[in-house]
């Protein structure tokens, strides 16, 4: 079975989608700033799978740095790494 998720262009809906994903993964704190969320939305073009790829890469980069959040510059680094 294949599932095709359409882009989520609305900021609030995209934020809820990302927040829901974090909660489902067991995250109890906010990892992104509002500007980071906007960077993620624009870079992923609202596509949930692209956003997830960027977030996985950013988290992989955050762990060795001992970060418990994803700063904007780290998101940009993850985006560049995936290009």
Protein Blocks (a to p, Z undefined) as FASTA:
>chain_A
ZZdddddfblklmmmmmmmmmmmnopabdfbdfklmmmmmmmnnopaklmmmmmmmmmmm
mmmnopabdcfklmmmmmmmmZZ
